[in-house]
Amino acid sequence: MAGTIKEGACDMKVDILASGSAGNCVAVATCGKTILIDAGVAKTKIEKRLLEVGIRPDHIAAIMITHAHNDHIKGLTLANKFRIPVWATEGEWHKISGVDEDLRLTAETRFSKYEMIDLGGMHVYPFKVHHDAKEPVGYAVEDDDGCRCCIVLDTGHVDQDIIDMMEGQIIIIEANHDPDLVPLCSRPESVKARILSDIGHLSNEQTAAALQQVIRGRGERIYLTHLSGENNTPQLAEMTVKMALRQRGFEAGEHYHLEVVTGA
């Protein structure tokens, strides 16, 4: 679940430590710094998986929270143990407890856009997404060499602002469900409606349509994440994206790299 893309002096590494409704956590490393996007599995599991990919937990520079649903913050007390600063929006902090006060940092807005968070060689850009949380965001991470990774984990639809943030070499995006499978699942009707809504989760088709707009065939790395175990399959997600990008003349392995990530 890891990948590195290099262009000249650019070297950015991502490790997807957990993905799905049981928990989400992504490590992004560049310029000698590592951050986590979300901490949605038990802190002991995060520690173990960090060590497995060669990252010391006490070397994490920050944890960036997309939103306060449990599958994104379950292991957030990891921050207290290793004194890691935690960033979240003001709206999401209202739903987050258990983080020591001196570690709580807020993503600020100016003229309706989030301000860049400068971590010294690593620049983090929060951006608005559309999910049933108070103030959810995605994150784009860029280094001084111009290498860029965009993380879009939970959103019911993709707007032009999100498309603009997705430009870059690495894209981590949810491909949550196949719309034809959702009505057939055993979940309550209210949950099905939520999944399919504009503040729910992206379908394979929505994800594919977004990628059609941003992929340039320059060797981009795409990671499809947050797949539903009940309403999707890795094969469906992969096929839908490949077919959409083939319409643009792009083939996997030749013009871009694609990985479907499952499991927490």
Residue frames as qw, qx, qy, qz and C-alpha x, y, z in Angstrom:
[[0.000, 0.885, 0.466, 0.000, 0.00, 0.00, 0.00],
 [0.330, -0.732, 0.115, 0.585, 2.92, 2.34, -0.62],
 [0.659, 0.586, 0.284, 0.375, 4.28, 4.29, -3.54],
 [0.336, -0.634, 0.115, 0.687, 6.99, 6.79, -4.37],
 [0.574, 0.745, 0.265, 0.213, 7.07, 9.11, -7.34],
 [0.495, -0.521, 0.175, 0.673, 10.28, 10.83, -8.35],
 [0.501, 0.793, 0.223, 0.265, 10.71, 13.68, -10.80],
 [0.306, 0.718, -0.310, 0.543, 14.21, 15.11, -10.73],
 [0.139, 0.285, -0.675, 0.666, 14.89, 16.02, -7.12],
 [0.628, -0.278, 0.053, -0.725, 11.26, 15.33, -6.11],
 [0.384, 0.030, -0.915, 0.122, 10.72, 12.44, -3.78],
 [0.526, -0.239, 0.269, -0.770, 7.37, 11.96, -2.05],
 [0.250, 0.002, -0.968, 0.012, 6.24, 8.73, -0.43],
 [0.628, -0.259, 0.068, -0.731, 2.76, 7.68, 0.63],
 [0.175, 0.012, -0.974, 0.145, 1.82, 4.73, 2.81],
 [0.607, -0.323, -0.210, -0.695, -1.87, 3.93, 3.16],
 [0.014, -0.246, 0.865, -0.438, -1.94, 2.36, 6.61],
 [0.240, 0.359, 0.850, -0.301, -5.72, 1.77, 6.70],
 [0.247, 0.075, -0.374, -0.891, -8.59, 2.30, 4.30],
 [0.345, -0.322, -0.822, -0.320, -12.33, 1.68, 4.46],
 [0.488, -0.643, -0.210, -0.551, -15.30, 2.05, 6.77],
 [0.828, -0.432, -0.295, 0.204, -13.35, 0.28, 9.55],
 [0.470, -0.753, 0.072, 0.455, -10.71, 3.00, 9.58],
 [0.597, 0.733, 0.061, 0.321, -8.56, 5.36, 7.52],
 [0.459, -0.792, 0.216, 0.341, -4.99, 6.55, 7.95],
 [0.738, 0.598, 0.031, 0.310, -2.48, 7.77, 5.35],
 [0.542, -0.628, 0.153, 0.537, 1.18, 8.68, 5.89],
 [0.555, 0.798, 0.053, 0.231, 2.76, 11.22, 3.54],
 [0.649, -0.560, 0.155, 0.490, 6.52, 11.76, 3.69],
 [0.582, 0.668, 0.092, 0.454, 8.70, 14.31, 1.91],
 [0.158, 0.769, -0.255, 0.565, 11.61, 16.63, 2.68],
 [0.319, 0.193, -0.752, 0.544, 12.48, 14.62, 5.77],
 [0.376, -0.048, 0.454, -0.806, 9.02, 15.08, 7.33],
 [0.205, -0.248, -0.916, -0.239, 6.06, 12.72, 7.69],
 [0.418, -0.057, 0.274, -0.865, 2.45, 13.62, 8.43],
 [0.137, 0.273, 0.952, -0.029, -0.64, 11.50, 8.93],
 [0.407, -0.126, -0.265, -0.865, -3.93, 12.22, 7.22],
 [0.794, -0.323, -0.140, -0.496, -6.48, 10.91, 9.75],
 [0.036, 0.330, -0.882, 0.335, -5.97, 8.35, 12.51],
 [0.699, -0.106, -0.094, -0.701, -9.04, 6.15, 12.20],
 [0.850, -0.088, -0.519, -0.005, -7.82, 2.84, 13.61],
 [0.733, -0.659, -0.100, 0.134, -6.54, 1.94, 17.08],
 [0.005, 0.928, -0.372, -0.005, -3.38, 3.82, 18.03],
 [0.627, -0.406, 0.652, 0.133, -1.49, 0.56, 18.64],
 [0.755, 0.414, 0.477, 0.176, -2.34, -0.53, 15.09],
 [0.337, 0.936, -0.059, 0.080, -1.12, 2.79, 13.70],
 [0.338, -0.773, 0.532, 0.070, 2.14, 2.47, 15.63],
 [0.746, -0.087, 0.641, 0.160, 2.67, -1.07, 14.34],
 [0.676, 0.612, 0.367, 0.184, 1.96, -0.17, 10.73],
 [0.110, 0.969, -0.223, -0.006, 4.17, 2.90, 10.85],
 [0.459, -0.604, 0.639, 0.131, 7.08, 0.79, 12.08],
 [0.780, 0.202, 0.577, 0.132, 6.38, -1.79, 9.38],
 [0.566, 0.756, 0.197, 0.265, 6.92, 0.85, 6.69],
 [0.661, 0.112, -0.138, 0.729, 9.98, 2.29, 8.40],
 [0.071, -0.677, -0.034, -0.732, 8.45, 5.35, 10.09],
 [0.313, -0.138, -0.699, 0.628, 9.02, 6.10, 13.77],
 [0.185, -0.772, -0.593, -0.134, 5.81, 7.32, 15.44],
 [0.385, -0.747, -0.171, 0.515, 7.76, 9.89, 17.42],
 [0.316, -0.190, 0.382, 0.848, 8.96, 11.43, 14.15],
 [0.153, 0.670, 0.662, 0.298, 5.46, 12.34, 12.90],
 [0.193, 0.101, -0.045, 0.975, 5.35, 16.11, 12.33],
 [0.407, 0.072, 0.184, -0.892, 1.54, 16.50, 12.42],
 [0.199, 0.337, 0.919, 0.040, -1.79, 14.73, 12.11],
 [0.256, 0.071, -0.210, -0.941, -4.30, 16.33, 9.75],
 [0.309, 0.311, 0.849, -0.296, -7.95, 15.38, 10.38],
 [0.049, -0.229, -0.624, -0.745, -10.43, 15.39, 7.50],
 [0.531, -0.436, -0.154, -0.710, -13.51, 15.12, 9.75],
 [0.276, -0.398, 0.683, -0.547, -14.57, 13.77, 13.11],
 [0.911, -0.039, -0.181, -0.368, -16.29, 10.49, 12.18],
 [0.755, -0.517, 0.403, -0.038, -14.91, 7.59, 14.19],
 [0.910, 0.199, 0.245, 0.269, -13.31, 5.83, 11.22],
 [0.473, 0.718, -0.088, 0.502, -11.07, 8.90, 10.85],
 [0.106, -0.736, 0.373, -0.556, -10.23, 9.74, 14.49],
 [0.898, -0.354, -0.237, -0.115, -10.41, 6.46, 16.46],
 [0.843, -0.143, -0.183, 0.485, -6.68, 6.36, 17.21],
 [0.195, 0.844, -0.015, 0.499, -6.15, 10.08, 17.64],
 [0.607, -0.782, 0.136, -0.019, -4.85, 9.73, 21.21],
 [0.848, 0.152, 0.040, 0.506, -1.64, 8.65, 19.48],
 [0.231, 0.783, -0.037, 0.577, -0.98, 12.39, 19.38],
 [0.524, -0.799, 0.152, -0.252, -0.84, 12.64, 23.18],
 [0.929, -0.259, 0.140, 0.222, 1.58, 9.76, 23.51],
 [0.718, 0.125, 0.202, 0.654, 4.08, 11.17, 21.01],
 [0.123, -0.688, -0.115, 0.706, 3.28, 14.89, 21.40],
 [0.311, 0.222, 0.626, 0.680, 2.13, 15.28, 17.79],
 [0.231, 0.293, 0.100, -0.922, 0.29, 18.48, 16.81],
 [0.283, 0.430, 0.851, 0.104, -3.21, 17.81, 15.43],
 [0.132, 0.165, -0.194, -0.958, -4.85, 20.04, 12.82],
 [0.126, 0.505, 0.848, 0.100, -8.59, 20.12, 12.15],
 [0.058, -0.505, -0.288, -0.812, -11.17, 22.69, 11.16],
 [0.219, -0.190, 0.448, -0.846, -13.03, 24.63, 13.82],
 [0.753, -0.077, -0.139, -0.639, -16.26, 22.81, 13.02],
 [0.823, 0.054, -0.565, -0.010, -14.70, 19.38, 13.43],
 [0.226, 0.279, -0.674, 0.646, -12.93, 20.22, 16.70],
 [0.551, -0.264, 0.209, -0.763, -16.39, 20.48, 18.31],
 [0.941, -0.036, -0.135, -0.308, -16.74, 16.71, 17.81],
 [0.727, 0.303, -0.524, 0.324, -13.21, 15.69, 18.80],
 [0.573, -0.759, 0.200, -0.235, -12.23, 14.94, 22.39],
 [0.943, -0.247, 0.119, 0.188, -9.24, 13.36, 24.08],
 [0.655, 0.455, -0.058, 0.601, -6.51, 15.46, 22.44],
 [0.476, -0.490, -0.273, 0.678, -4.39, 17.52, 24.83],
 [0.146, 0.929, 0.256, -0.223, -5.18, 21.21, 24.55],
 [0.186, -0.762, 0.379, 0.491, -1.63, 22.25, 23.64],
 [0.378, -0.078, 0.800, 0.459, -1.68, 19.90, 20.62],
 [0.371, 0.669, 0.643, -0.043, -4.93, 21.22, 19.12],
 [0.128, -0.327, 0.289, 0.891, -4.42, 23.47, 16.08],
 [0.480, 0.627, 0.521, -0.323, -7.14, 24.92, 13.85],
 [0.403, 0.233, 0.551, 0.693, -7.12, 25.24, 10.06],
 [0.064, 0.613, 0.257, -0.744, -8.05, 28.86, 9.45],
 [0.460, 0.608, 0.549, 0.343, -9.87, 30.44, 6.53],
 [0.098, -0.520, 0.042, 0.847, -9.29, 33.77, 4.83],
 [0.409, 0.374, -0.293, -0.779, -11.71, 35.07, 2.20],
 [0.885, 0.095, 0.124, -0.438, -13.55, 31.70, 2.33],
 [0.804, 0.375, -0.453, 0.085, -10.42, 29.68, 1.45],
 [0.832, -0.526, -0.010, 0.177, -8.30, 27.73, 3.91],
 [0.024, 0.897, -0.441, -0.028, -4.85, 29.09, 4.60],
 [0.770, 0.344, -0.517, 0.146, -1.82, 26.99, 3.75],
 [0.750, -0.641, 0.162, -0.007, -0.23, 25.19, 6.72],
 [0.472, 0.711, -0.490, 0.175, 3.56, 25.49, 6.49],
 [0.899, -0.429, 0.079, 0.032, 5.44, 22.65, 8.14],
 [0.266, -0.756, 0.520, 0.295, 8.85, 23.68, 6.87],
 [0.012, -0.331, 0.838, 0.433, 9.45, 22.29, 3.38],
 [0.013, -0.351, -0.924, -0.153, 6.05, 20.59, 3.46],
 [0.252, 0.046, 0.041, -0.966, 3.03, 22.75, 2.64],
 [0.072, 0.350, 0.931, -0.070, -0.47, 21.49, 3.43],
 [0.252, -0.047, -0.209, -0.944, -3.55, 22.96, 1.76],
 [0.270, 0.336, 0.832, -0.350, -6.92, 22.10, 3.34],
 [0.247, -0.004, -0.428, -0.869, -9.92, 22.38, 1.02],
 [0.598, 0.053, 0.383, -0.702, -13.66, 22.01, 1.43],
 [0.155, -0.035, -0.936, -0.315, -15.36, 18.69, 0.64],
 [0.580, -0.180, -0.122, -0.785, -19.02, 17.66, 0.85],
 [0.450, -0.082, -0.880, 0.127, -19.81, 15.13, 3.57],
 [0.530, -0.679, -0.355, -0.364, -22.30, 14.85, 6.42],
 [0.611, -0.316, -0.366, 0.627, -19.95, 16.36, 8.97],
 [0.123, -0.871, -0.260, 0.399, -19.75, 19.89, 10.36],
 [0.193, 0.908, -0.270, -0.257, -16.74, 21.20, 8.42],
 [0.892, -0.058, 0.377, 0.244, -15.02, 18.37, 6.50],
 [0.199, 0.845, -0.379, -0.319, -11.94, 18.90, 4.36],
 [0.938, 0.224, 0.005, 0.265, -9.50, 17.17, 2.07],
 [0.388, -0.790, 0.284, 0.380, -5.80, 17.96, 1.94],
 [0.751, 0.607, -0.122, 0.228, -3.23, 18.64, -0.75],
 [0.652, -0.639, 0.224, 0.342, 0.40, 18.23, 0.32],
 [0.627, 0.740, -0.072, 0.234, 3.17, 19.89, -1.66],
 [0.722, -0.449, 0.037, 0.525, 6.91, 20.12, -1.10],
 [0.089, -0.796, 0.193, 0.566, 9.48, 22.73, -2.09],
 [0.248, -0.215, 0.759, 0.562, 10.31, 20.73, -5.23],
 [0.481, 0.194, -0.256, -0.816, 6.71, 20.95, -6.48],
 [0.283, -0.086, -0.948, -0.119, 5.78, 17.32, -5.83],
 [0.459, -0.137, 0.164, -0.862, 2.12, 17.17, -4.85],
 [0.166, -0.191, -0.967, 0.019, -0.23, 14.63, -3.28],
 [0.445, -0.216, -0.019, -0.869, -3.98, 15.19, -2.95],
 [0.071, -0.132, -0.957, 0.247, -6.15, 13.25, -0.49],
 [0.516, -0.122, -0.117, -0.839, -9.95, 13.19, -1.00],
 [0.012, 0.045, -0.976, 0.215, -11.40, 10.61, 1.37],
 [0.102, 0.528, 0.817, -0.209, -15.10, 11.36, 2.05],
 [0.179, 0.322, -0.055, -0.928, -17.20, 13.56, -0.21],
 [0.568, 0.437, 0.647, -0.260, -20.60, 13.16, -1.83],
 [0.628, 0.728, 0.232, 0.145, -19.61, 15.01, -4.98],
 [0.597, -0.185, 0.175, 0.760, -16.63, 16.68, -6.62],
 [0.221, 0.936, 0.213, -0.170, -16.79, 20.38, -7.48],
 [0.586, 0.731, -0.120, 0.329, -14.38, 22.54, -9.46],
 [0.236, -0.835, 0.425, -0.259, -12.45, 23.60, -6.35],
 [0.825, -0.301, 0.478, 0.001, -11.73, 19.96, -5.55],
 [0.834, 0.482, 0.150, 0.221, -10.71, 19.30, -9.17],
 [0.246, 0.885, -0.264, 0.296, -8.28, 22.21, -8.98],
 [0.473, -0.685, 0.521, -0.189, -6.73, 20.79, -5.79],
 [0.935, -0.015, 0.355, 0.001, -6.37, 17.33, -7.36],
 [0.606, 0.743, -0.264, 0.102, -3.78, 18.49, -9.89],
 [0.315, -0.726, 0.604, -0.096, -0.51, 16.73, -9.11],
 [0.349, 0.415, -0.831, -0.123, 1.49, 13.53, -9.20],
 [0.162, -0.093, -0.953, 0.239, -0.26, 11.50, -6.50],
 [0.514, -0.252, -0.113, -0.812, -4.03, 11.26, -6.01],
 [0.082, -0.116, -0.943, 0.301, -5.62, 9.35, -3.12],
 [0.449, -0.051, -0.097, -0.887, -9.38, 9.35, -3.60],
 [0.498, 0.067, 0.777, -0.378, -12.33, 7.31, -2.42],
 [0.450, 0.044, -0.649, -0.612, -14.22, 5.03, -4.78],
 [0.388, -0.183, 0.665, -0.612, -16.82, 4.01, -2.26],
 [0.572, 0.235, 0.717, -0.321, -19.64, 2.25, -4.05],
 [0.008, 0.136, 0.754, 0.643, -21.36, 1.04, -7.17],
 [0.402, 0.000, 0.152, -0.903, -24.77, 2.81, -7.29],
 [0.705, -0.022, -0.520, -0.482, -26.48, -0.36, -8.55],
 [0.548, -0.046, -0.791, 0.266, -25.34, -2.34, -5.52],
 [0.062, -0.148, 0.476, -0.865, -26.41, 0.13, -2.83],
 [0.652, -0.142, -0.042, -0.743, -30.20, -0.53, -3.16],
 [0.834, 0.008, -0.531, -0.152, -29.50, -4.27, -2.83],
 [0.321, 0.269, -0.722, 0.550, -27.53, -4.10, 0.41],
 [0.476, -0.478, -0.732, 0.097, -28.92, -4.91, 3.86],
 [0.210, -0.086, -0.339, 0.913, -28.48, -1.43, 5.32],
 [0.149, 0.664, 0.581, -0.445, -31.46, 0.73, 6.38],
 [0.415, 0.728, 0.422, 0.346, -33.03, 2.89, 3.69],
 [0.147, -0.985, 0.009, 0.087, -31.84, 6.03, 5.47],
 [0.552, -0.535, 0.476, 0.428, -28.22, 4.84, 5.26],
 [0.592, 0.318, 0.587, 0.452, -28.59, 3.98, 1.58],
 [0.198, 0.922, 0.283, 0.176, -29.97, 7.45, 0.90],
 [0.354, -0.875, 0.214, 0.251, -27.06, 9.01, 2.81],
 [0.654, -0.205, 0.541, 0.487, -24.46, 7.06, 0.83],
 [0.462, 0.481, 0.569, 0.481, -25.97, 8.17, -2.48],
 [0.008, -0.951, -0.281, 0.128, -26.51, 11.79, -1.46],
 [0.426, 0.787, -0.120, 0.429, -24.39, 14.84, -2.32],
 [0.222, -0.747, 0.492, -0.389, -22.98, 14.71, 1.21],
 [0.960, -0.192, 0.175, -0.100, -22.35, 10.98, 1.26],
 [0.583, -0.407, 0.590, 0.383, -19.63, 9.12, -0.63],
 [0.326, 0.565, -0.484, -0.584, -18.28, 9.01, -4.16],
 [0.924, 0.216, 0.282, -0.139, -19.38, 6.27, -6.50],
 [0.685, -0.092, 0.499, 0.523, -16.93, 4.58, -8.85],
 [0.422, 0.668, 0.441, 0.425, -18.40, 6.63, -11.71],
 [0.121, -0.991, -0.057, -0.031, -18.02, 9.94, -9.87],
 [0.583, -0.615, 0.377, 0.374, -14.42, 9.15, -9.03],
 [0.643, 0.187, 0.542, 0.507, -13.69, 8.11, -12.61],
 [0.264, 0.861, 0.327, 0.286, -15.24, 11.31, -13.96],
 [0.301, -0.934, 0.136, 0.138, -13.09, 13.42, -11.63],
 [0.644, -0.376, 0.498, 0.443, -9.94, 11.57, -12.62],
 [0.581, 0.550, 0.463, 0.381, -10.78, 12.10, -16.30],
 [0.092, 0.977, 0.111, 0.159, -10.44, 15.82, -15.65],
 [0.346, -0.879, 0.323, 0.053, -7.11, 15.77, -13.82],
 [0.794, -0.194, 0.477, 0.323, -5.01, 12.93, -15.20],
 [0.308, 0.831, -0.279, -0.370, -2.54, 14.09, -17.87],
 [0.958, 0.269, -0.053, 0.083, -0.80, 10.78, -18.58],
 [0.223, 0.795, -0.467, 0.317, 2.43, 11.88, -16.92],
 [0.533, 0.127, -0.775, 0.315, 2.90, 8.85, -14.72],
 [0.435, -0.465, 0.251, -0.729, 0.50, 9.96, -12.01],
 [0.222, -0.029, -0.948, 0.225, -0.13, 7.52, -9.18],
 [0.568, -0.325, -0.149, -0.742, -3.79, 6.93, -8.32],
 [0.093, -0.008, -0.929, 0.357, -4.91, 5.15, -5.15],
 [0.538, -0.381, -0.401, -0.636, -8.58, 4.19, -4.92],
 [0.131, 0.085, -0.788, 0.596, -9.58, 4.01, -1.25],
 [0.372, 0.084, 0.480, -0.790, -12.50, 3.77, 1.18],
 [0.438, -0.028, -0.735, -0.517, -14.22, 1.00, -0.82],
 [0.705, -0.218, 0.282, -0.614, -17.41, -0.32, 0.73],
 [0.160, -0.215, 0.963, 0.004, -17.19, -4.01, 1.54],
 [0.427, 0.389, 0.765, -0.286, -20.91, -4.41, 0.87],
 [0.457, 0.787, 0.270, -0.314, -21.54, -2.01, -2.02],
 [0.367, 0.818, -0.402, -0.187, -18.42, -2.34, -4.13],
 [0.944, -0.093, 0.179, 0.260, -15.62, -4.63, -5.25],
 [0.347, -0.613, 0.384, 0.597, -12.01, -3.79, -6.11],
 [0.423, 0.161, 0.721, 0.525, -12.58, -5.16, -9.60],
 [0.178, 0.820, 0.529, 0.126, -15.56, -2.86, -10.25],
 [0.194, -0.911, 0.018, 0.363, -13.71, 0.20, -8.99],
 [0.422, -0.407, 0.554, 0.591, -10.61, -0.56, -11.02],
 [0.395, 0.370, 0.726, 0.424, -12.52, -1.36, -14.20],
 [0.112, 0.901, 0.416, -0.049, -14.64, 1.81, -14.00],
 [0.209, -0.851, 0.203, 0.438, -11.61, 4.09, -13.64],
 [0.446, -0.220, 0.671, 0.550, -9.58, 2.32, -16.32],
 [0.362, 0.566, 0.680, 0.292, -12.44, 2.52, -18.81],
 [0.028, 0.959, 0.223, -0.171, -12.93, 6.23, -18.13],
 [0.270, -0.748, 0.383, 0.471, -9.25, 7.03, -18.55],
 [0.513, 0.080, 0.721, 0.459, -9.05, 4.88, -21.69],
 [0.311, 0.822, 0.472, 0.071, -11.60, 7.25, -23.20],
 [0.067, -0.958, 0.158, 0.229, -8.95, 9.95, -22.73],
 [0.701, 0.610, -0.355, 0.102, -6.34, 7.77, -24.42],
 [0.131, -0.653, 0.661, -0.345, -4.58, 6.78, -21.20],
 [0.870, -0.045, -0.484, -0.084, -3.64, 3.21, -20.29],
 [0.681, -0.688, 0.229, -0.104, -2.72, 1.97, -16.81],
 [0.852, -0.235, 0.308, 0.352, 0.94, 1.08, -16.47],
 [0.584, 0.382, 0.294, 0.653, 1.86, 3.19, -19.47],
 [0.064, 0.649, 0.121, 0.748, 0.46, 6.64, -18.76],
 [0.427, -0.583, 0.292, -0.626, -0.47, 6.33, -15.07],
 [0.300, 0.081, -0.919, 0.243, -0.32, 3.86, -12.20],
 [0.621, -0.382, -0.120, -0.674, -3.43, 2.60, -10.41],
 [0.260, 0.042, -0.905, 0.334, -3.80, 0.73, -7.12],
 [0.600, -0.512, -0.310, -0.530, -7.00, -0.25, -5.34],
 [0.130, 0.294, -0.736, 0.596, -6.50, -0.24, -1.57],
 [0.698, -0.439, -0.371, -0.427, -8.72, -2.28, 0.73],
 [0.765, -0.280, -0.519, 0.260, -8.71, -3.19, 4.39],
 [0.249, -0.866, 0.180, -0.395, -8.15, -1.47, 7.73]]
